[in-house]
């Protein structure tokens, strides 16, 4: 398992990303299986495209599960 910081604004911590993840040990991290995990972008700049957990774009929204 890997932890990714929310402040990096990557797909793993974005509301629009549908890949497998869970909140990390702190509100500022997201837990993912591996850097190669993918999920669909739903409504962002890459809408309908499969994106890796560490990808970035300008339409990032904080994942609601992290609130």
Secondary structure, DSSP 8 states (H G I E B T S, - for coil): -EEEEGGG--GGGBTTB-SS-EE-SSTTEEEES-TT-EEEB-SSTTTT-EEETT---TT--B-GGG-
